[in-house]
Amino acid sequence: MLEIFERLAAAGIDLLPAEVTTHFLFVRGGFVSLVERRDKGFGSVGAAGLMVESGYAALLWRGGESFFVGKGFERRATAEEVTGLRRFEADLRGALHG
């Protein structure tokens, strides 16, 4: 388990305290992902999204264009944000499941 937390720290990924008993909440650079809690560690990694005032905004594609969409929130995603989100997801999966 210590190795996992070292990999997370090296990737600049933080574990946020949350009152969620079924999942962990990880963040980096405004991106967020829920990860299933398992008895002996971490389970499935959920789709990453953008953390906004109203909560979580998922990355959606419409006609070849990317948007972040959440409760009461919608805006076009930049190419840099899409790249950053994908990098965050890959780094998180790599850190948790080595």
C-alpha positions in Angstrom: 0.0 0.0 0.0 2.9 2.4 0.8 4.2 1.9 -2.8 0.8 3.0 -4.2 0.8 6.2 -2.1 4.3 6.9 -3.2 3.3 6.5 -6.9 0.3 8.8 -6.3 2.5 11.4 -4.6 5.1 11.2 -7.4 2.3 11.8 -10.0 1.0 14.8 -8.0 -2.4 13.1 -7.3 -4.1 13.8 -4.0 -6.7 11.8 -2.1 -9.5 14.1 -0.9 -11.2 13.5 2.3 -14.9 12.7 1.5 -17.8 11.3 3.4 -18.3 8.6 0.8 -18.1 5.0 2.1 -18.0 3.2 -1.2 -15.4 5.2 -3.1 -12.1 7.2 -2.8 -11.9 10.7 -4.4 -8.7 11.5 -6.2 -7.8 14.9 -7.7 -5.1 16.7 -9.7 -5.2 20.0 -11.4 -8.9 20.4 -11.3 -9.6 16.9 -12.5 -11.3 14.3 -10.3 -12.1 10.6 -10.3 -13.9 8.2 -8.0 -12.2 4.9 -7.2 -14.0 2.0 -5.8 -13.1 1.0 -2.2 -12.1 -2.6 -1.7 -11.3 -4.5 1.5 -7.7 -4.7 0.6 -7.2 -1.5 -1.4 -8.5 0.1 -4.5 -10.9 -1.3 -7.1 -12.3 0.1 -10.4 -11.3 3.6 -11.4 -14.3 5.7 -12.6 -14.2 8.1 -15.6 -12.4 11.2 -14.7 -14.0 14.6 -15.1 -13.6 18.2 -14.2 -14.3 19.4 -10.7 -16.6 22.4 -10.7 -18.6 24.4 -8.1 -21.7 22.2 -8.6 -19.6 18.9 -8.4 -18.5 16.7 -11.3 -18.6 17.6 -15.0 -18.1 14.7 -17.4 -16.2 15.0 -20.7 -18.7 14.4 -23.5 -18.3 14.5 -27.3 -20.8 16.0 -29.6 -20.2 16.1 -33.3 -16.5 15.8 -32.8 -16.3 18.6 -30.2 -15.6 18.1 -26.5 -17.6 19.5 -23.7 -17.6 19.3 -19.9 -21.2 18.8 -18.7 -22.4 18.6 -15.2 -25.4 19.6 -13.0 -26.1 23.2 -14.1 -22.8 23.4 -15.9 -21.7 23.1 -19.5 -18.7 24.5 -21.4 -16.5 23.5 -24.3 -13.3 21.7 -23.3 -10.0 22.8 -24.8 -7.6 20.4 -26.4 -5.2 20.9 -23.5 -7.9 20.0 -21.0 -8.7 16.8 -22.9 -5.1 15.9 -23.0 -4.7 16.7 -19.3 -7.7 14.7 -18.3 -6.5 11.7 -20.3 -3.0 12.0 -18.7 -4.6 12.2 -15.2 -6.7 9.1 -15.9 -3.6 7.2 -17.1 -1.4 8.3 -14.2 -4.1 7.4 -11.7 -4.6 3.9 -13.1 -0.9 3.4 -13.3 -0.3 4.5 -9.7 -3.2 2.4 -8.3 -2.7 -0.7 -10.3 1.0 -0.4 -11.1 
